[in-house]
């Protein structure tokens, strides 16, 4: 029974739906309205992650494959999902169970800290909490602590970060334009552990940008006016990425990839590239629709929780929740973060660090988020500078944290992505080194 509860709580869609249910009960909604609200929250979240997993992620994996073929790059690809699976496989189910208990402990402590401290933030990204607990536990195990104690250390530090990181971002979130639906119950912040890169983007936008030059209001030249349609522009730019990379890789080589993917053993290479680009664009569209579905139910429900359980509580939400309201910033952020990530990748060997190949799913999520925050504080220039900085520091951070994770016993060509894992993980490593 307990294992079932743990498995359910690890899933972000269940966690967010549970918050909606609690809010509906507190607001004393009737049973019919409650069922509708919880169902729409769950289905919206399922649509969001289905779009990312079934359409966006496969398309980006194909692009990464072609890109690495084109430029002969081999290395370590950061992926939070893969690293946690590898850790459980290589270290045993005891580690998986301990981390699952750490997840529950971290979420419970997050609620406790939100109730008893002035930092009233509750993180709704359960999967990120799970990943962070595992990262910090692995670092602790490297220094001789048992699996159980390591999971406890990870849970406590993660819970503290769950209230601190959103508090450092909430000021930037207040400056994002056009997100009124997210403010239906007051403030909101970001509850995803790339927060330090978003903070840097906001800082750079403040220092070097101009918030009045909003990238969402950028005028598109008449000759490329079709790009004003966000779905079209997403498709066209992604197609350009595919075509350029395929030209360097050799269309004959890409044809082999297309044939491997085809059900009947052959598919025209250009049709393959069109479909992959379209899959990405449709995925972004579906992601947007999913966000709208759950936001309109989650925010009013959270208001009930705020009023009763944790007075003046503030939801710390998925970064994807902001994407439908800042489409230009997301796409520019994605491109700039990707470019910066590959530049950083080429520089890493000069500093004795392993080659970290940027995952395009990471550059889409974190780069888009950095673009939004940078644009909020510094307009177009802030968007560009913030997402470039995000790409650089994230890849460098993944290179730094790879070694202690590897030394802890996870010998796979992957590591944690996004800056918070690198900063908290390496900081814990340095502190524990003083006592071991």
Long-range contacts (C-beta under 8 A, 24 or more apart in sequence): 3-97, 3-100, 6-100, 6-101, 6-103, 6-104, 7-100, 9-103, 9-104, 9-107, 9-126, 10-100, 10-103, 10-126, 10-127, 10-130, 11-126, 11-127, 12-45, 12-49, 12-124, 12-125, 12-126, 12-127, 12-318, 13-42, 13-45, 13-46, 13-49, 14-42, 14-126, 15-107, 15-124, 15-126, 16-41, 16-42, 16-45, 16-124, 16-294, 16-298, 17-41, 17-42, 17-45, 19-122, 19-124, 19-298, 19-301, 19-302, 19-305, 20-294, 20-297, 20-298, 20-301, 20-302, 21-301, 22-301, 22-304, 22-305, 22-309, 23-298, 23-300, 23-301, 23-302, 23-303, 23-304, 23-305, 24-301, 24-304, 25-304, 26-304, 26-305, 26-307, 26-308, 26-309, 27-300, 27-301, 27-303, 27-304, 37-297, 37-300, 37-301, 38-297, 40-293, 40-294, 40-296, 40-297, 41-293, 41-294, 41-297, 41-298, 41-301, 42-294, 43-293, 43-294, 44-290, 44-291, 44-292, 44-293, 44-294, 44-295, 44-297, 45-290, 45-294, 46-290, 47-286, 47-287, 47-289, 47-290, 47-293, 48-287, 48-290, 48-291, 48-294, 48-318, 48-320, 49-290, 50-286, 50-290, 51-283, 51-284, 51-285, 51-286, 51-287, 51-290, 52-283, 52-287, 52-320, 52-361, 54-283, 55-279, 55-280, 55-282, 55-283, 55-286, 56-279, 56-280, 56-283, 56-284, 56-287, 56-361, 56-364, 57-361, 58-279, 59-238, 59-276, 59-277, 59-279, 59-280, 59-283, 60-280, 60-359, 60-360, 60-361, 60-364, 61-360, 61-361, 62-257, 62-261, 62-276, 63-238, 63-241, 63-242, 63-245, 63-276, 63-360, 64-357, 64-359, 64-360, 65-257, 66-242, 66-245, 66-246, 66-249, 66-254, 66-257, 67-245, 67-249, 68-357, 69-249, 69-253, 69-254, 70-245, 70-246, 70-247, 70-248, 70-249, 71-248, 73-345, 73-355, 73-357, 74-355, 74-357, 75-345, 75-354, 75-355, 75-356, 75-357, 75-413, 76-354, 76-355, 76-356, 76-357, 76-398, 76-402, 76-413, 76-414, 76-415, 77-356, 77-357, 77-359, 77-413, 77-414, 78-356, 78-358, 78-359, 78-362, 78-398, 78-414, 78-415, 78-416, 78-417, 79-359, 79-362, 79-414, 79-417, 80-127, 80-128, 80-131, 80-416, 80-417, 80-418, 80-421, 82-412, 82-414, 83-131, 83-134, 83-405, 83-410, 83-412, 83-414, 83-415, 83-416, 84-130, 84-131, 84-134, 86-410, 86-412, 86-414, 87-134, 87-138, 87-409, 87-410, 90-409, 90-410, 90-411, 90-412, 91-147, 91-409, 91-410, 94-147, 95-137, 95-147, 98-137, 98-147, 98-148, 98-150, 98-151, 99-130, 99-133, 99-134, 99-137, 99-151, 99-154, 100-130, 101-151, 101-155, 102-133, 102-134, 102-137, 102-151, 102-152, 102-154, 102-155, 102-158, 103-129, 103-130, 103-133, 103-155, 105-151, 105-152, 105-155, 105-156, 105-159, 106-132, 106-133, 106-154, 106-155, 106-156, 106-158, 106-159, 106-162, 107-159, 108-159, 109-155, 109-156, 109-159, 109-160, 109-162, 110-159, 110-162, 110-163, 111-310, 112-159, 113-159, 113-160, 113-162, 113-163, 114-163, 114-310, 114-313, 115-309, 115-310, 117-163, 119-163, 119-164, 119-166, 119-167, 120-163, 120-310, 120-311, 120-312, 120-313, 120-314, 121-162, 121-163, 121-166, 121-167, 121-170, 121-189, 121-191, 121-313, 121-314, 121-315, 121-316, 122-162, 122-191, 122-305, 122-310, 122-313, 122-314, 122-315, 122-316, 123-162, 123-166, 123-191, 123-316, 124-191, 124-298, 124-315, 124-316, 124-317, 124-318, 125-191, 125-192, 125-193, 125-316, 125-317, 125-318, 128-191, 128-192, 128-193, 129-158, 129-162, 131-193, 131-416, 131-421, 132-158, 132-161, 132-193, 132-420, 132-421, 132-424, 133-158, 135-401, 135-405, 135-416, 135-421, 135-424, 135-425, 136-424, 136-425, 136-428, 138-404, 138-405, 138-408, 138-409, 138-410, 139-404, 139-405, 139-408, 139-425, 139-428, 139-429, 139-432, 140-428, 140-432, 141-408, 141-409, 142-404, 142-407, 142-408, 142-429, 142-432, 143-429, 143-432, 143-433, 143-435, 143-436, 144-436, 153-428, 157-424, 157-428, 161-193, 161-420, 161-424, 162-191, 162-316, 165-190, 165-191, 165-193, 165-195, 165-196, 165-316, 165-420, 166-190, 166-191, 166-195, 166-314, 166-316, 168-195, 168-199, 169-195, 169-198, 169-199, 169-202, 169-373, 170-314, 171-202, 172-198, 172-199, 172-202, 172-373, 172-376, 172-377, 173-373, 173-376, 175-211, 175-376, 175-377, 176-322, 176-325, 176-326, 176-372, 176-373, 176-376, 177-214, 177-216, 177-376, 178-216, 178-325, 178-326, 179-322, 179-325, 179-326, 181-292, 181-295, 181-296, 181-299, 182-295, 182-299, 182-317, 182-321, 182-322, 182-325, 184-299, 184-300, 184-303, 185-299, 185-300, 185-302, 185-303, 185-306, 185-315, 186-303, 186-306, 186-312, 186-314, 187-314, 188-299, 188-314, 188-315, 188-316, 188-317, 189-314, 189-315, 189-316, 189-317, 190-316, 190-317, 190-319, 190-322, 190-369, 191-315, 191-316, 191-317, 191-318, 192-318, 192-319, 192-365, 192-369, 192-418, 193-418, 193-420, 193-421, 194-319, 194-365, 194-366, 194-369, 194-370, 194-390, 194-394, 194-418, 194-419, 194-420, 195-419, 195-420, 196-393, 196-419, 196-420, 196-423, 197-366, 197-369, 197-370, 197-389, 197-390, 197-393, 197-394, 197-418, 197-419, 198-319, 198-369, 198-370, 198-373, 198-386, 198-390, 199-373, 200-370, 200-386, 200-389, 200-390, 200-393, 201-369, 201-370, 201-371, 201-373, 201-374, 201-377, 201-382, 201-385, 201-386, 201-387, 201-389, 201-390, 202-373, 202-374, 202-376, 202-377, 202-382, 202-386, 203-377, 204-374, 204-378, 204-382, 204-385, 204-386, 204-389, 205-373, 205-374, 205-375, 205-376, 205-377, 205-378, 205-379, 205-381, 205-382, 205-383, 205-385, 205-386, 206-377, 206-378, 206-382, 207-378, 208-378, 208-381, 208-382, 208-385, 209-374, 209-377, 209-378, 209-379, 209-380, 209-381, 209-382, 209-383, 209-385, 210-378, 210-379, 210-381, 210-382, 211-376, 211-377, 211-378, 211-379, 211-382, 212-379, 213-379, 213-380, 213-381, 214-375, 214-379, 214-380, 215-328, 215-329, 215-332, 215-371, 215-375, 215-379, 215-380, 215-383, 216-326, 216-327, 216-328, 216-329, 216-375, 218-328, 218-380, 230-327, 230-328, 230-331, 231-281, 231-284, 231-285, 233-331, 234-280, 234-281, 234-284, 234-285, 234-331, 235-277, 235-278, 235-280, 235-281, 237-331, 237-335, 238-276, 238-277, 238-280, 238-281, 239-273, 239-274, 239-277, 241-277, 242-273, 242-276, 242-277, 243-273, 246-273, 284-323, 287-320, 287-323, 287-324, 288-323, 288-324, 291-320, 291-321, 291-323, 291-324, 292-324, 295-321, 319-365, 319-366, 319-368, 319-369, 320-365, 322-369, 322-372, 323-368, 323-372, 326-371, 326-372, 326-375, 328-375, 329-368, 329-371, 329-372, 329-374, 329-375, 329-383, 330-368, 330-371, 330-372, 331-368, 331-371, 332-371, 332-380, 332-383, 332-384, 332-387, 333-367, 333-368, 333-369, 333-370, 333-371, 333-372, 333-374, 333-383, 333-386, 333-387, 333-390, 334-363, 334-364, 334-367, 334-368, 334-371, 334-387, 335-367, 335-387, 336-367, 336-371, 336-383, 336-384, 336-387, 336-388, 336-391, 337-363, 337-366, 337-367, 337-368, 337-370, 337-371, 337-387, 337-388, 337-390, 337-391, 337-394, 338-363, 338-367, 338-391, 339-388, 339-391, 340-387, 340-388, 340-389, 340-390, 340-391, 340-392, 340-395, 341-391, 341-392, 341-394, 341-395, 343-391, 343-392, 344-391, 344-392, 344-395, 344-396, 345-395, 348-395, 348-396, 348-399, 351-399, 353-396, 353-399, 353-400, 353-402, 354-399, 354-402, 354-403, 356-395, 356-398, 356-399, 356-402, 356-415, 358-391, 358-394, 358-395, 359-417, 362-394, 362-417, 362-418, 363-391, 366-390, 366-394, 366-417, 366-418, 366-419, 367-391, 390-419, 393-419, 394-418, 394-419, 394-422, 397-421, 397-422, 397-423, 397-426, 398-422, 400-426, 401-425, 401-426, 404-429
